[in-house]
Amino acid sequence: MTRVSKLSVGSWALYDLANTIFSLNIISLYFSLWIINDLGGRDSEFGIASSIAMLGVLVTAPFLGGLSDQTGKRMPYLIVTTVICVALTPFLGTTDRGLALLLFVIAVYAYEAGVIFYDALLPSVSTEANRGRVGGFGIGIGYLGSYVGLAIGAITIARMGSFEAKPAIFKLTALAFLVFALPCFFFVKEKGRADATRFGWRSIKGAALQFPKTISLARRYPGLPRFLIGRVFYTDAANTIGVFMGVYLTNEIGFTEQEVNLALAIGITAAVLGGISIGFVVDRMGPRRTLHSLLGLWIFTVVLAVAVAIWLPSQLFWAVPPLYGFSLGGTWAADRPYLLRLAPPRYLGQFFGIYAMVGRFSAVLGPLIWSLIVDGLGLGRTAAVAFLGLMMIVAYLILRPISDAPRVWGPDDLVPAFSHEARVA
């Protein structure tokens, strides 16, 4: 009889905190400044490197998820991808710009690939009854990693010059990522699978051939293809708002740099609260109604952001960061349980691979749409934000017909278990 303890749940959630430190310090903040400001690179060099990493995940995510299904394990792949990311991050501070960008591409790819395996571990630390709470707890704890990342950066820069500090920040970020990830590796236990294939040519070939089958397989499960299509729209809008919020606050609303930093801190705090609290709502209302309510909150937030830029007093924009953060944390707390409600247990790795592929596609597409509206069509940033609100409306209309009633899975959809029983406490 295998029990999943609170220690396992907490250890799983700590991994979300760990990789958030990397995401904030490397992807969002300091590496771009290192390349552009300190090494004399161009914006396009960093942008192209980021896109290459995201495209790599976009192309390979279904294969990686399928491989974990073939071998019946997620944890070995999570460990490998994390170790690769952690091992390369300290060397991002090289003054060889080309080498730094190459290492960045590989490290970000490993980080993003790890998220696929991490998400697919959620059933190992939860039940149908508490999945929302456990997933939301992971989201909330994960956003606390932003504070850790900000503290690493602020303390290091205060003690060293800006140029000297960034290589040190990269090393400390790698160390923090590893330290907070270790409990997940040791204390999260996966259930065994009777149909598992040992890692090797057979499992690699099986995963490679599985992707076209997975696309057609999705049609067997009511609501699943529609959910994945709807996810393109709301993740595109949510991620793009986050990428361009700083420039929108500065250039359209008139915030100072200090006010932007305060708005960021408020948004992070609200995301923590949103992730944790929405998890309880998911367990009571179900993921469908919860996500629909959050999309409504997103739409209201976008309307407020546009209205302040056009005619309302700029002080009212202080309501936007907490609404944005709460909506963001809540959305991720609701949509993972939504997928778990719609996808069969036997093929979770494959469908989490497509889930990740959808997210990466939106990460590539969103900035392109923003650039087209702002620069290509010359309509400005306010119009771009309004269009993102329209995408949230489209997402709601796509998702609305889906039922999230618990499925009764057939024998072919369940994970063949070993003879011993397993349950989650």
Contacts in CASP RR format, 6 or more apart in sequence:
PFRMAT RR
TARGET T0000
AUTHOR 0000-0000-0000
METHOD contacts of the structure
MODEL  1
MTRVSKLSVGSWALYDLANTIFSLNIISLYFSLWIINDLGGRDSEFGIAS
SIAMLGVLVTAPFLGGLSDQTGKRMPYLIVTTVICVALTPFLGTTDRGLA
LLLFVIAVYAYEAGVIFYDALLPSVSTEANRGRVGGFGIGIGYLGSYVGL
AIGAITIARMGSFEAKPAIFKLTALAFLVFALPCFFFVKEKGRADATRFG
WRSIKGAALQFPKTISLARRYPGLPRFLIGRVFYTDAANTIGVFMGVYLT
NEIGFTEQEVNLALAIGITAAVLGGISIGFVVDRMGPRRTLHSLLGLWIF
TVVLAVAVAIWLPSQLFWAVPPLYGFSLGGTWAADRPYLLRLAPPRYLGQ
FFGIYAMVGRFSAVLGPLIWSLIVDGLGLGRTAAVAFLGLMMIVAYLILR
PISDAPRVWGPDDLVPAFSHEARVA
1 420 0 8 1.000
1 421 0 8 1.000
1 422 0 8 1.000
1 423 0 8 1.000
2 189 0 8 1.000
2 191 0 8 1.000
2 420 0 8 1.000
2 421 0 8 1.000
2 422 0 8 1.000
2 423 0 8 1.000
3 423 0 8 1.000
3 424 0 8 1.000
3 425 0 8 1.000
4 124 0 8 1.000
4 125 0 8 1.000
4 126 0 8 1.000
4 189 0 8 1.000
4 424 0 8 1.000
4 425 0 8 1.000
5 187 0 8 1.000
5 425 0 8 1.000
7 183 0 8 1.000
7 187 0 8 1.000
8 124 0 8 1.000
8 125 0 8 1.000
8 187 0 8 1.000
8 188 0 8 1.000
8 189 0 8 1.000
9 125 0 8 1.000
9 126 0 8 1.000
9 134 0 8 1.000
9 137 0 8 1.000
10 137 0 8 1.000
10 141 0 8 1.000
10 183 0 8 1.000
11 183 0 8 1.000
11 184 0 8 1.000
11 186 0 8 1.000
11 187 0 8 1.000
11 188 0 8 1.000
12 118 0 8 1.000
12 121 0 8 1.000
12 122 0 8 1.000
12 124 0 8 1.000
12 125 0 8 1.000
12 134 0 8 1.000
12 138 0 8 1.000
12 184 0 8 1.000
12 188 0 8 1.000
13 134 0 8 1.000
13 135 0 8 1.000
13 137 0 8 1.000
13 138 0 8 1.000
13 140 0 8 1.000
13 141 0 8 1.000
13 142 0 8 1.000
14 141 0 8 1.000
14 180 0 8 1.000
14 181 0 8 1.000
14 183 0 8 1.000
14 184 0 8 1.000
15 78 0 8 1.000
15 118 0 8 1.000
15 180 0 8 1.000
15 181 0 8 1.000
15 183 0 8 1.000
15 184 0 8 1.000
16 118 0 8 1.000
16 138 0 8 1.000
16 139 0 8 1.000
16 140 0 8 1.000
16 141 0 8 1.000
16 142 0 8 1.000
17 141 0 8 1.000
17 142 0 8 1.000
17 144 0 8 1.000
17 145 0 8 1.000
17 148 0 8 1.000
17 180 0 8 1.000
18 145 0 8 1.000
18 176 0 8 1.000
18 177 0 8 1.000
18 178 0 8 1.000
18 179 0 8 1.000
18 180 0 8 1.000
18 181 0 8 1.000
18 184 0 8 1.000
19 82 0 8 1.000
19 111 0 8 1.000
19 114 0 8 1.000
19 115 0 8 1.000
19 118 0 8 1.000
19 177 0 8 1.000
19 181 0 8 1.000
20 142 0 8 1.000
20 143 0 8 1.000
20 144 0 8 1.000
20 145 0 8 1.000
20 146 0 8 1.000
20 148 0 8 1.000
21 145 0 8 1.000
21 146 0 8 1.000
21 148 0 8 1.000
21 149 0 8 1.000
21 152 0 8 1.000
21 173 0 8 1.000
21 176 0 8 1.000
21 177 0 8 1.000
21 180 0 8 1.000
22 85 0 8 1.000
22 89 0 8 1.000
22 111 0 8 1.000
22 173 0 8 1.000
22 174 0 8 1.000
22 177 0 8 1.000
23 111 0 8 1.000
24 145 0 8 1.000
24 146 0 8 1.000
24 149 0 8 1.000
24 150 0 8 1.000
25 31 0 8 1.000
25 149 0 8 1.000
25 152 0 8 1.000
25 153 0 8 1.000
25 169 0 8 1.000
25 170 0 8 1.000
25 173 0 8 1.000
26 89 0 8 1.000
26 92 0 8 1.000
26 104 0 8 1.000
26 107 0 8 1.000
26 108 0 8 1.000
26 170 0 8 1.000
26 173 0 8 1.000
27 50 0 8 1.000
27 108 0 8 1.000
27 111 0 8 1.000
30 153 0 8 1.000
30 166 0 8 1.000
30 169 0 8 1.000
30 170 0 8 1.000
31 46 0 8 1.000
31 92 0 8 1.000
31 100 0 8 1.000
31 104 0 8 1.000
31 166 0 8 1.000
31 170 0 8 1.000
32 46 0 8 1.000
33 166 0 8 1.000
34 92 0 8 1.000
34 93 0 8 1.000
34 100 0 8 1.000
34 166 0 8 1.000
35 41 0 8 1.000
35 45 0 8 1.000
35 46 0 8 1.000
35 97 0 8 1.000
35 100 0 8 1.000
35 101 0 8 1.000
36 42 0 8 1.000
36 43 0 8 1.000
36 45 0 8 1.000
36 46 0 8 1.000
38 162 0 8 1.000
38 163 0 8 1.000
38 166 0 8 1.000
39 95 0 8 1.000
39 97 0 8 1.000
39 100 0 8 1.000
40 97 0 8 1.000
41 97 0 8 1.000
45 97 0 8 1.000
45 101 0 8 1.000
46 101 0 8 1.000
49 101 0 8 1.000
49 104 0 8 1.000
49 105 0 8 1.000
50 108 0 8 1.000
51 364 0 8 1.000
52 105 0 8 1.000
53 104 0 8 1.000
53 105 0 8 1.000
53 106 0 8 1.000
53 108 0 8 1.000
53 109 0 8 1.000
53 112 0 8 1.000
54 108 0 8 1.000
54 112 0 8 1.000
54 360 0 8 1.000
54 363 0 8 1.000
54 364 0 8 1.000
55 360 0 8 1.000
55 364 0 8 1.000
56 109 0 8 1.000
56 360 0 8 1.000
57 109 0 8 1.000
57 112 0 8 1.000
57 113 0 8 1.000
57 356 0 8 1.000
57 357 0 8 1.000
57 360 0 8 1.000
58 357 0 8 1.000
58 360 0 8 1.000
58 361 0 8 1.000
58 364 0 8 1.000
60 113 0 8 1.000
61 113 0 8 1.000
61 116 0 8 1.000
61 353 0 8 1.000
61 354 0 8 1.000
61 356 0 8 1.000
61 357 0 8 1.000
61 360 0 8 1.000
62 210 0 8 1.000
62 211 0 8 1.000
62 214 0 8 1.000
62 350 0 8 1.000
62 353 0 8 1.000
62 354 0 8 1.000
62 357 0 8 1.000
63 207 0 8 1.000
63 208 0 8 1.000
63 210 0 8 1.000
63 211 0 8 1.000
64 77 0 8 1.000
64 113 0 8 1.000
64 116 0 8 1.000
64 117 0 8 1.000
64 207 0 8 1.000
64 353 0 8 1.000
65 116 0 8 1.000
65 117 0 8 1.000
65 120 0 8 1.000
65 207 0 8 1.000
65 349 0 8 1.000
65 350 0 8 1.000
65 352 0 8 1.000
65 353 0 8 1.000
66 206 0 8 1.000
66 207 0 8 1.000
66 210 0 8 1.000
66 211 0 8 1.000
66 214 0 8 1.000
66 349 0 8 1.000
66 350 0 8 1.000
66 353 0 8 1.000
67 77 0 8 1.000
67 199 0 8 1.000
67 203 0 8 1.000
67 204 0 8 1.000
67 207 0 8 1.000
68 74 0 8 1.000
68 77 0 8 1.000
68 116 0 8 1.000
68 117 0 8 1.000
68 120 0 8 1.000
68 349 0 8 1.000
69 207 0 8 1.000
69 210 0 8 1.000
69 346 0 8 1.000
69 347 0 8 1.000
69 348 0 8 1.000
69 349 0 8 1.000
69 350 0 8 1.000
70 196 0 8 1.000
70 197 0 8 1.000
70 203 0 8 1.000
70 206 0 8 1.000
70 207 0 8 1.000
70 210 0 8 1.000
71 196 0 8 1.000
71 197 0 8 1.000
71 198 0 8 1.000
71 199 0 8 1.000
71 203 0 8 1.000
72 190 0 8 1.000
72 192 0 8 1.000
72 193 0 8 1.000
72 195 0 8 1.000
72 196 0 8 1.000
72 197 0 8 1.000
73 190 0 8 1.000
73 196 0 8 1.000
74 117 0 8 1.000
74 118 0 8 1.000
74 120 0 8 1.000
74 121 0 8 1.000
74 124 0 8 1.000
74 190 0 8 1.000
74 349 0 8 1.000
75 117 0 8 1.000
75 121 0 8 1.000
75 185 0 8 1.000
75 188 0 8 1.000
75 190 0 8 1.000
76 199 0 8 1.000
77 113 0 8 1.000
77 114 0 8 1.000
77 117 0 8 1.000
78 114 0 8 1.000
78 117 0 8 1.000
78 118 0 8 1.000
78 121 0 8 1.000
78 184 0 8 1.000
78 185 0 8 1.000
79 185 0 8 1.000
81 110 0 8 1.000
81 111 0 8 1.000
81 113 0 8 1.000
81 114 0 8 1.000
81 117 0 8 1.000
82 110 0 8 1.000
82 114 0 8 1.000
82 177 0 8 1.000
82 178 0 8 1.000
82 181 0 8 1.000
82 185 0 8 1.000
84 106 0 8 1.000
84 107 0 8 1.000
84 110 0 8 1.000
85 107 0 8 1.000
85 108 0 8 1.000
85 110 0 8 1.000
85 111 0 8 1.000
85 177 0 8 1.000
86 174 0 8 1.000
86 177 0 8 1.000
86 178 0 8 1.000
86 181 0 8 1.000
87 174 0 8 1.000
88 103 0 8 1.000
88 106 0 8 1.000
88 107 0 8 1.000
88 110 0 8 1.000
89 107 0 8 1.000
89 170 0 8 1.000
89 171 0 8 1.000
89 173 0 8 1.000
89 174 0 8 1.000
89 177 0 8 1.000
90 170 0 8 1.000
90 171 0 8 1.000
90 174 0 8 1.000
91 100 0 8 1.000
91 103 0 8 1.000
91 170 0 8 1.000
92 100 0 8 1.000
92 103 0 8 1.000
92 104 0 8 1.000
92 107 0 8 1.000
92 167 0 8 1.000
92 170 0 8 1.000
93 100 0 8 1.000
93 166 0 8 1.000
93 167 0 8 1.000
93 170 0 8 1.000
94 100 0 8 1.000
94 103 0 8 1.000
112 356 0 8 1.000
112 360 0 8 1.000
115 356 0 8 1.000
116 349 0 8 1.000
116 352 0 8 1.000
116 353 0 8 1.000
116 356 0 8 1.000
118 184 0 8 1.000
119 336 0 8 1.000
119 352 0 8 1.000
119 355 0 8 1.000
119 356 0 8 1.000
120 348 0 8 1.000
120 349 0 8 1.000
120 352 0 8 1.000
121 188 0 8 1.000
121 190 0 8 1.000
122 131 0 8 1.000
122 134 0 8 1.000
122 135 0 8 1.000
122 336 0 8 1.000
122 340 0 8 1.000
123 131 0 8 1.000
123 340 0 8 1.000
123 345 0 8 1.000
123 348 0 8 1.000
124 188 0 8 1.000
124 189 0 8 1.000
124 190 0 8 1.000
124 191 0 8 1.000
125 134 0 8 1.000
125 188 0 8 1.000
125 424 0 8 1.000
126 132 0 8 1.000
126 133 0 8 1.000
126 134 0 8 1.000
126 135 0 8 1.000
126 424 0 8 1.000
127 424 0 8 1.000
128 406 0 8 1.000
129 283 0 8 1.000
130 283 0 8 1.000
131 282 0 8 1.000
131 283 0 8 1.000
131 337 0 8 1.000
131 340 0 8 1.000
132 279 0 8 1.000
132 280 0 8 1.000
132 282 0 8 1.000
132 283 0 8 1.000
132 287 0 8 1.000
132 333 0 8 1.000
132 334 0 8 1.000
132 337 0 8 1.000
133 279 0 8 1.000
133 280 0 8 1.000
133 282 0 8 1.000
133 283 0 8 1.000
135 279 0 8 1.000
135 333 0 8 1.000
135 336 0 8 1.000
135 337 0 8 1.000
136 275 0 8 1.000
136 276 0 8 1.000
136 278 0 8 1.000
136 279 0 8 1.000
136 282 0 8 1.000
136 330 0 8 1.000
136 332 0 8 1.000
136 333 0 8 1.000
137 275 0 8 1.000
137 276 0 8 1.000
137 279 0 8 1.000
138 275 0 8 1.000
139 271 0 8 1.000
139 274 0 8 1.000
139 275 0 8 1.000
139 276 0 8 1.000
139 279 0 8 1.000
139 329 0 8 1.000
139 330 0 8 1.000
139 332 0 8 1.000
139 333 0 8 1.000
140 271 0 8 1.000
140 272 0 8 1.000
140 273 0 8 1.000
140 274 0 8 1.000
140 275 0 8 1.000
140 276 0 8 1.000
140 329 0 8 1.000
140 333 0 8 1.000
141 272 0 8 1.000
142 272 0 8 1.000
143 268 0 8 1.000
143 271 0 8 1.000
143 272 0 8 1.000
143 275 0 8 1.000
143 329 0 8 1.000
144 272 0 8 1.000
146 268 0 8 1.000
146 271 0 8 1.000
147 268 0 8 1.000
148 176 0 8 1.000
148 180 0 8 1.000
149 173 0 8 1.000
149 176 0 8 1.000
150 265 0 8 1.000
152 169 0 8 1.000
152 172 0 8 1.000
152 173 0 8 1.000
152 176 0 8 1.000
153 165 0 8 1.000
153 169 0 8 1.000
153 172 0 8 1.000
156 165 0 8 1.000
156 168 0 8 1.000
156 169 0 8 1.000
156 172 0 8 1.000
157 165 0 8 1.000
157 169 0 8 1.000
159 165 0 8 1.000
160 168 0 8 1.000
191 415 0 8 1.000
191 417 0 8 1.000
191 422 0 8 1.000
192 417 0 8 1.000
192 418 0 8 1.000
192 422 0 8 1.000
193 415 0 8 1.000
193 416 0 8 1.000
193 417 0 8 1.000
193 418 0 8 1.000
194 416 0 8 1.000
194 417 0 8 1.000
194 418 0 8 1.000
195 415 0 8 1.000
195 416 0 8 1.000
197 203 0 8 1.000
210 350 0 8 1.000
211 350 0 8 1.000
214 347 0 8 1.000
214 350 0 8 1.000
214 351 0 8 1.000
214 354 0 8 1.000
215 354 0 8 1.000
217 347 0 8 1.000
217 350 0 8 1.000
218 224 0 8 1.000
218 225 0 8 1.000
218 228 0 8 1.000
218 351 0 8 1.000
218 354 0 8 1.000
219 225 0 8 1.000
221 342 0 8 1.000
221 343 0 8 1.000
221 344 0 8 1.000
221 407 0 8 1.000
222 342 0 8 1.000
222 402 0 8 1.000
222 403 0 8 1.000
223 342 0 8 1.000
223 401 0 8 1.000
223 402 0 8 1.000
223 403 0 8 1.000
224 342 0 8 1.000
224 343 0 8 1.000
224 351 0 8 1.000
226 398 0 8 1.000
226 399 0 8 1.000
226 401 0 8 1.000
226 402 0 8 1.000
227 338 0 8 1.000
227 339 0 8 1.000
227 342 0 8 1.000
227 399 0 8 1.000
227 402 0 8 1.000
228 354 0 8 1.000
228 355 0 8 1.000
228 358 0 8 1.000
229 398 0 8 1.000
230 394 0 8 1.000
230 395 0 8 1.000
230 398 0 8 1.000
230 399 0 8 1.000
231 335 0 8 1.000
231 355 0 8 1.000
231 358 0 8 1.000
231 359 0 8 1.000
231 362 0 8 1.000
231 395 0 8 1.000
232 358 0 8 1.000
232 359 0 8 1.000
232 361 0 8 1.000
232 362 0 8 1.000
232 365 0 8 1.000
233 362 0 8 1.000
233 391 0 8 1.000
233 392 0 8 1.000
233 394 0 8 1.000
233 395 0 8 1.000
233 398 0 8 1.000
234 295 0 8 1.000
234 298 0 8 1.000
234 331 0 8 1.000
234 391 0 8 1.000
234 392 0 8 1.000
234 395 0 8 1.000
235 358 0 8 1.000
235 359 0 8 1.000
235 362 0 8 1.000
235 363 0 8 1.000
236 362 0 8 1.000
236 365 0 8 1.000
236 366 0 8 1.000
236 369 0 8 1.000
236 388 0 8 1.000
236 391 0 8 1.000
237 298 0 8 1.000
237 302 0 8 1.000
237 388 0 8 1.000
237 389 0 8 1.000
237 391 0 8 1.000
237 392 0 8 1.000
237 395 0 8 1.000
238 298 0 8 1.000
238 327 0 8 1.000
238 328 0 8 1.000
238 331 0 8 1.000
239 359 0 8 1.000
239 362 0 8 1.000
239 363 0 8 1.000
239 366 0 8 1.000
240 362 0 8 1.000
240 366 0 8 1.000
240 367 0 8 1.000
240 369 0 8 1.000
240 370 0 8 1.000
240 388 0 8 1.000
241 302 0 8 1.000
241 324 0 8 1.000
241 385 0 8 1.000
241 388 0 8 1.000
242 324 0 8 1.000
242 328 0 8 1.000
243 366 0 8 1.000
243 367 0 8 1.000
243 370 0 8 1.000
244 367 0 8 1.000
244 370 0 8 1.000
244 381 0 8 1.000
244 384 0 8 1.000
245 263 0 8 1.000
245 324 0 8 1.000
246 260 0 8 1.000
247 381 0 8 1.000
248 305 0 8 1.000
248 309 0 8 1.000
248 381 0 8 1.000
248 385 0 8 1.000
249 255 0 8 1.000
249 259 0 8 1.000
249 260 0 8 1.000
249 263 0 8 1.000
249 317 0 8 1.000
250 257 0 8 1.000
250 260 0 8 1.000
251 381 0 8 1.000
252 309 0 8 1.000
252 381 0 8 1.000
252 382 0 8 1.000
253 308 0 8 1.000
253 309 0 8 1.000
253 314 0 8 1.000
253 317 0 8 1.000
254 314 0 8 1.000
255 263 0 8 1.000
255 314 0 8 1.000
255 317 0 8 1.000
263 318 0 8 1.000
263 320 0 8 1.000
263 321 0 8 1.000
264 321 0 8 1.000
266 318 0 8 1.000
266 321 0 8 1.000
266 322 0 8 1.000
267 321 0 8 1.000
267 322 0 8 1.000
267 324 0 8 1.000
267 325 0 8 1.000
268 325 0 8 1.000
269 322 0 8 1.000
270 321 0 8 1.000
270 322 0 8 1.000
270 323 0 8 1.000
270 324 0 8 1.000
270 325 0 8 1.000
270 326 0 8 1.000
271 325 0 8 1.000
271 326 0 8 1.000
271 328 0 8 1.000
271 329 0 8 1.000
271 330 0 8 1.000
272 329 0 8 1.000
273 326 0 8 1.000
274 325 0 8 1.000
274 326 0 8 1.000
274 329 0 8 1.000
274 330 0 8 1.000
274 333 0 8 1.000
275 329 0 8 1.000
275 330 0 8 1.000
275 332 0 8 1.000
275 333 0 8 1.000
276 333 0 8 1.000
277 330 0 8 1.000
278 290 0 8 1.000
278 294 0 8 1.000
278 329 0 8 1.000
278 330 0 8 1.000
278 333 0 8 1.000
278 334 0 8 1.000
279 290 0 8 1.000
279 330 0 8 1.000
279 333 0 8 1.000
279 334 0 8 1.000
279 337 0 8 1.000
281 290 0 8 1.000
281 334 0 8 1.000
282 290 0 8 1.000
282 333 0 8 1.000
282 334 0 8 1.000
282 337 0 8 1.000
285 293 0 8 1.000
286 337 0 8 1.000
286 341 0 8 1.000
286 404 0 8 1.000
287 334 0 8 1.000
287 335 0 8 1.000
287 337 0 8 1.000
287 338 0 8 1.000
287 341 0 8 1.000
287 404 0 8 1.000
288 338 0 8 1.000
288 399 0 8 1.000
288 402 0 8 1.000
288 403 0 8 1.000
288 404 0 8 1.000
290 330 0 8 1.000
290 334 0 8 1.000
291 331 0 8 1.000
291 334 0 8 1.000
291 335 0 8 1.000
291 338 0 8 1.000
291 399 0 8 1.000
292 396 0 8 1.000
292 399 0 8 1.000
292 400 0 8 1.000
294 327 0 8 1.000
294 330 0 8 1.000
294 331 0 8 1.000
294 334 0 8 1.000
295 392 0 8 1.000
295 395 0 8 1.000
295 396 0 8 1.000
295 399 0 8 1.000
296 392 0 8 1.000
296 396 0 8 1.000
297 323 0 8 1.000
297 326 0 8 1.000
297 327 0 8 1.000
298 327 0 8 1.000
298 331 0 8 1.000
298 389 0 8 1.000
298 392 0 8 1.000
299 389 0 8 1.000
299 392 0 8 1.000
299 393 0 8 1.000
299 396 0 8 1.000
300 323 0 8 1.000
301 320 0 8 1.000
301 323 0 8 1.000
301 324 0 8 1.000
301 327 0 8 1.000
302 385 0 8 1.000
302 386 0 8 1.000
302 388 0 8 1.000
302 389 0 8 1.000
302 392 0 8 1.000
303 389 0 8 1.000
304 312 0 8 1.000
304 316 0 8 1.000
304 317 0 8 1.000
304 319 0 8 1.000
304 320 0 8 1.000
304 323 0 8 1.000
305 317 0 8 1.000
305 320 0 8 1.000
305 385 0 8 1.000
306 382 0 8 1.000
306 385 0 8 1.000
306 386 0 8 1.000
308 314 0 8 1.000
308 316 0 8 1.000
308 317 0 8 1.000
308 320 0 8 1.000
309 381 0 8 1.000
309 382 0 8 1.000
309 385 0 8 1.000
310 382 0 8 1.000
338 404 0 8 1.000
339 351 0 8 1.000
339 352 0 8 1.000
339 355 0 8 1.000
340 348 0 8 1.000
341 404 0 8 1.000
341 406 0 8 1.000
341 407 0 8 1.000
342 402 0 8 1.000
342 404 0 8 1.000
342 407 0 8 1.000
343 351 0 8 1.000
343 352 0 8 1.000
344 407 0 8 1.000
344 409 0 8 1.000
344 413 0 8 1.000
344 414 0 8 1.000
345 409 0 8 1.000
345 413 0 8 1.000
345 414 0 8 1.000
345 415 0 8 1.000
346 412 0 8 1.000
346 413 0 8 1.000
346 414 0 8 1.000
346 415 0 8 1.000
346 416 0 8 1.000
347 413 0 8 1.000
369 384 0 8 1.000
369 387 0 8 1.000
370 384 0 8 1.000
373 379 0 8 1.000
373 380 0 8 1.000
373 383 0 8 1.000
373 384 0 8 1.000
373 387 0 8 1.000
374 380 0 8 1.000
374 381 0 8 1.000
374 383 0 8 1.000
374 384 0 8 1.000
END
